[in-house]
Amino acid sequence: MKRLIRCVLVVVCLSVFSFTGALLEASADAEIDSQMKLLASENPGAANEAAMKLSKMGKPALKELIAALKLPMPAPKWAAWSLGLMKDEGALEGLSEAMKSENEKIRSFAIAAIGEIGGEKAFKILVSHVDVEAAPNRGDAVFALAKNADKSNLEYFRKWLKDAEPAVRSEAVKAVGKLVDKESFGTLAEMMSTEKDPAVRQRLVIIITSLGDSTISASVRSFLQKPEEEVKINTLSALEALKDRESVSEIKKLLETETSEKVKEAAQKALKTLESVQ
């Protein structure tokens, strides 16, 4: 009789636990559904709060968030952000698919989320994307890679300093500056003397100035000796932007022998700026 009672009690307890578990699961599913509706809201505050809550729910919310990447905006934006906060590698496949979206913003949000997740698998996905020259949003991918980069990744950023796409070069410059790699200073100096894109040149000025290393300015000055007119003009512009007063004497020496009117004009402009620097 006692054995029968014990068996009945076990069955009852298991039933209660099973029922409770089902209730909790149903409650979690209902909460996910509720937050997913808010995720697609036009109210940024509500969508932001929903994204944060969903990220804390972890794997139970993963499938719904990945599915939301295919919905109309703004749901993909907040879904990608939530997945980035969750940092679950299980989201990488879905985010990789979102990188192929026709919508530029969705591609950008997916790339950012992969960067937030980080890890070797995420790194390989982003590097593979950048290495396809025709791929869109390559600059975004370099930016995402730089967030978790260390000096073991420098070979990639050095390579991208010479990329044909200005957005890629610009983000690579920022990454090299962040990692403070002195071996790349010569490359940055050469870029200052040859870079044609104004936005990339401005990024170079900001990075080189922030590094505060006199060897870079000295390397930039060395390009005044190059025979190409365009290189000398770019170098003079770079020295002016860097406010490199130590180049004043070299610019004056250049003016004594230079025959190109364009170079002389650039030299005089640079001198005027540099001599006014206190």
JOFENKA-V729857 format. One record per residue. N is the residue number from 1. PHI is phi in degrees with one decimal (none if undefined). Layout:
n = (N	N)
phi = (PHI	PHI)
This chain:
n = (1	2	3	4	5	6	7	8	9	10	11	12	13	14	15	16	17	18	19	20	21	22	23	24	25	26	27	28	29	30	31	32	33	34	35	36	37	38	39	40	41	42	43	44	45	46	47	48	49	50	51	52	53	54	55	56	57	58	59	60	61	62	63	64	65	66	67	68	69	70	71	72	73	74	75	76	77	78	79	80	81	82	83	84	85	86	87	88	89	90	91	92	93	94	95	96	97	98	99	100	101	102	103	104	105	106	107	108	109	110	111	112	113	114	115	116	117	118	119	120	121	122	123	124	125	126	127	128	129	130	131	132	133	134	135	136	137	138	139	140	141	142	143	144	145	146	147	148	149	150	151	152	153	154	155	156	157	158	159	160	161	162	163	164	165	166	167	168	169	170	171	172	173	174	175	176	177	178	179	180	181	182	183	184	185	186	187	188	189	190	191	192	193	194	195	196	197	198	199	200	201	202	203	204	205	206	207	208	209	210	211	212	213	214	215	216	217	218	219	220	221	222	223	224	225	226	227	228	229	230	231	232	233	234	235	236	237	238	239	240	241	242	243	244	245	246	247	248	249	250	251	252	253	254	255	256	257	258	259	260	261	262	263	264	265	266	267	268	269	270	271	272	273	274	275	276	277	278)
phi = (none	-61.2	-63.6	-63.4	-63.0	-61.3	-63.0	-63.2	-62.4	-61.3	-61.8	-63.4	-62.1	-63.7	-65.5	-62.9	-62.2	-63.9	-65.5	-62.9	-61.5	-64.4	-63.9	-63.8	-64.8	-64.3	-66.2	-64.7	-62.8	-64.9	-67.6	-62.6	-59.1	-63.2	-71.0	-66.4	-65.5	-69.1	-61.5	-90.6	-68.8	-80.0	-88.2	-58.1	-63.8	-67.3	-66.0	-62.3	-64.1	-64.0	-60.9	-67.7	-64.6	-64.6	-64.6	-79.3	-75.8	71.5	-53.5	-56.0	-94.9	-59.3	-60.9	-66.3	-66.9	-63.9	-62.6	-68.1	-64.9	-98.1	-81.1	-64.7	-62.8	-95.6	-53.5	-60.7	-59.7	-75.2	-64.7	-63.2	-63.7	-62.1	-65.9	-63.4	-67.1	-68.2	56.2	-103.8	-62.0	-64.4	-87.8	-62.6	-64.1	-64.8	-69.1	-62.8	-65.8	-65.8	-64.9	-96.0	-58.8	-75.0	-86.3	-60.1	-66.7	-63.9	-58.3	-64.6	-65.3	-64.7	-62.5	-62.0	-65.2	-62.4	-63.0	-68.3	-64.4	66.8	93.8	-62.8	-64.8	-64.3	-59.9	-65.1	-61.5	-71.3	-62.3	-61.1	-66.9	-63.6	-73.4	-93.9	-58.9	-88.9	-70.0	-80.9	58.0	-66.9	-62.3	-60.4	-67.1	-65.1	-59.0	-63.7	-64.7	-66.4	-59.9	-113.6	-74.4	-134.5	-66.1	-71.5	-98.2	-58.7	-57.6	-68.6	-67.5	-62.6	-62.4	-75.1	-61.4	-106.3	-67.2	-73.7	-93.0	-56.2	-62.5	-69.5	-60.9	-61.1	-70.1	-67.7	-59.2	-61.8	-66.7	-63.0	-63.7	-63.8	-83.9	45.3	-97.4	-65.3	-66.2	-93.8	-59.7	-62.9	-67.0	-63.9	-64.2	-64.5	-60.6	-59.7	-92.1	-125.0	-64.5	-101.1	-78.3	-58.7	-66.4	-68.8	-61.3	-64.3	-63.5	-60.3	-59.7	-62.1	-67.6	-63.7	-63.9	-67.5	-69.7	59.5	-107.3	-64.5	-65.5	-69.2	-60.6	-63.2	-66.7	-62.0	-59.1	-62.2	-78.0	-68.3	-85.1	-70.4	-78.4	-69.5	-58.7	-63.5	-64.1	-65.1	-64.8	-63.1	-64.9	-62.1	-63.5	-66.1	-63.6	-65.2	-65.0	-78.8	54.5	-86.5	-64.3	-66.7	-88.3	-55.6	-64.1	-70.2	-68.0	-63.2	-64.5	-62.0	-63.4	-69.8	-119.5	-68.2	-106.1	-75.5	-65.2	-65.7	-67.3	-63.4	-62.5	-65.5	-66.2	-64.8	-64.4	-63.5	-59.9	-58.3	-69.4	-68.7	-73.2	-91.3	-73.2	-83.6)
